[in-house]
Amino acid sequence: MSGVSAHDFYGPEQASIHHAAFGDLAETAAGRLVGELHDAGHRGGTVVDLGCGSGILARRLTDAGYAVHGVDLAADMIELARRHAPGATFEQGSLLDAALPNAVAVTAIGEALNYATDVRVGPDALGEVFRRVRTSLDGGGLFLFDVATPGRHGPDRVANRFHDRETWTLFMRAVESDDATRLDRYITIFRRAESGSYERTDEHHVLCLYEPA
């Protein structure tokens, strides 16, 4: 599946907005992961966060006493993560290439396994990630992930979302392919500059959709 350039993927505007306004999923996942790790008897150890974004989950896990290593393809996300979660380590790169040390948990939250910015993404690549994760996990270790699946936007296969804040406005149009294997997100951001004018940023995200089975 063809994707888009990593240079156009979660640039500085999109990364900062996502961190400030769309971090609920990472916060919720972090709380669930800590609880399940405690239940499994893992009060410490290494957690690998694939598609770590701005470090929201990493911060919660390091605060809870875990060693966290995050991986993300977007340089601006990695920069935010290093500031937000200074107790973790981070590297920029594809999760398909990330070295997976022995760990008590691996996470891939926020559709990290779907994004087709790395053109190798697809069912075969997904299977290989799962095999590598299984090898890396210690006894009782956890793999916490989510994936985007077909049909999420109803029979029309299209969704429009509008978010308006004091200093920025974001419009997102999502279109699912007829064969239900691909989702294209077209994102336009207007952000107010210090001069009072608004600057526009456009991003195009491509996701590979997976059948639940």
Secondary structure by P-SEA (a helix, b strand, c coil): cccccccccccaaaaaaaaaccaaaaaaaaaaaaaaaaaacccbbbbbbcccccaaaaaaaaaabbbbbbbbccaaaaaaaaaacccbbbbbccccccccccccccccccccccccccccccaaaaaaaaaaaaaacccbbbbbbccccccccccccbbbbbbbcccbbbbbbbbbcccccbbbbbbbbbbbccccbbbbbbbbbbbbbbccc
